[in-house]
Amino acid sequence: MTDQVSDEEYCLRYKETWGPGPHVTADAVVLCRDARVLLVRRGRPPGQGLLAIPGGFINLDERLLDAALRELKEETGISDEKGLLSDETLRAALRSSQVFDDPHRSGRGRIITNAFLFRLPGTSERYRVAGSDDAADAGWYSPNELEPRQMFEDHWHILKALGAL
């Protein structure tokens, strides 16, 4: 599925390949003291070019939180002056989590996500991020510069539900 296709075609191919689900994902909502939220810009369908919470599908051999941490690091390379943030540093910043299971939250089929909220110490300037893996870009956003139409699927709703907006 690497050729350029519309979201509708991508979702149809996805369902043909993987079935309707349920599938499980894990997302990392990361905030700093200056209230900025870390988002990625999707690099490919579905939702190519839209802003999204870093996250993705869990591997068969990992726990949900471990998947959220892995996806966060893969998609953003989040680091400070010491280098890539460690799992221990991120676990210490964990504040809450919530399941999002609306049966229609994704055009790809039945996808249940577990979103974890992290509050990092200091301001966003302390942390370097760059889009990697399937993220075209990564950056820190002020909630007042975001609109629902900029966001992938239900990610606006997730941010609101976790108090990030």
SULPE-V984370 format. One line per field, one symbol per residue. ss: DSSP state (H for helix, E for strand, L for the rest). phi: phi as a letter, one per 20 degrees, with the letter a starting at -180 (. if undefined). burial: I if it has 24 or more other ideal C-beta (glycine too) atoms within 12 Angstrom, else O. Layout:
ss->???
phi->???
burial->???
//
This chain:
ss->LLLLLLHHHHHHHHHHHHLLEEEEEEEEEEEELLLEEEEEEELLLLLLLLEELEEEELLLLLLHHHHHHHHHHHHHLLEELLEELLHHHHHHLEEEEEEELLLLLLLLLEEEEEEEEEEELLLHHHLELLLLLLEEEEEEEEHHHLLHHHELLLHHHHHHHLLLL
phi->.effcfgffgfffgfffdnfofcccccdedcdgemfdecddfebffmgnefbfgrrffefdcegfffffffgffeclgbcfeogffgfffffefdabbeccggdfcfepfcdddddeddefnefffdecbfbmeefbbaecfgfddcgfedfldffffgffemed
burial->OOOOOOOOOIIOOIOOOOOOIOIIIIIIIIIIOOOIIIIIIIIIIIIOOIIIIIIIIIOOOOOIIOIIIIIIIIIIIIOOOOOOIOOOIIOOIIOOIIOIOOOOIIIIIOIIIIIIIIIIOOOIOOIOIIIIOIIIIIIIIOIOOIOOOOIIIIIIOIIOOIOII
//
